[in-house]
Amino acid sequence: MPDMIQGTGRPTILVVEDEVPLLTLLRYNLEKQGFRVDEAADGQEALLRVAEQRPDLVLLDWMLPALSGLEVCRQLRRRPATRDLPIIMVTARTEDQDAVRALDTGADDHIGKPFVMEALLARIRALLRRSGSIATKGTLAWRDLNMDQDAHRVSRNGRPLHLGPTEYRLLEFFLQHPGRVFSREQLLDAVWGRDIHVEPRTVDVHIRRLRKAINGEADADVIRTVRSAGYALDTEEG
């Protein structure tokens, strides 16, 4: 699983797509990654949305009602306020000349339908990093735990660890705040997001999975349970 974007300064993605099932799928995956999502069903609405509140990136379908994605891209590039706005064109047109046309019109990237969601998310993150909307993260470390956030790799005492996406995000959050105790509700807000409605006990399930993944037979348990309070990246010895 790629980087999770956290915090109140999360980048906003404007998804311009008239196919409702695809729009729903994109919203779900983008919000799961921590992005804020705005949406528009046609070109005119897209221009209005951008004028009302500039997003950090536009995911723009080529074939739209009334005003095509190409024309939306042209108009955005003519405006000083959106001249450098990152735009990814999404289209069922897969000919090389179509990709060239999209890029020549001003799109920063182009991806054809059907696409692999992970590939699209990687392009979005790369473009946002280049534009400065999200920072290159680097490394988090505590005792013998090490997390390379850019490579998305975790190790303990040099031993590679294999984490599920939620366990990775949990550990990332703990590594950013070692020793601090967080309640289930605080972990839900930080890791799952405030707009995602899951039961607090879900945290317990993923804590168990995280412990299993990072604690070998000879390792100390570094996830401390604090009765009636929550969990911390810590040991019983402190």
Helices and strands as residue ranges (DSSP letters): E 12-16, H 20-32, E 36-40, H 43-52, E 57-61, H 69-78, G 80-82, E 87-91, H 96-105, E 109-112, H 117-131, E 139-142, E 145-148, E 153-156, E 159-161, H 165-176, H 184-187, I 188-192, H 201-214, E 223-226, E 230-233
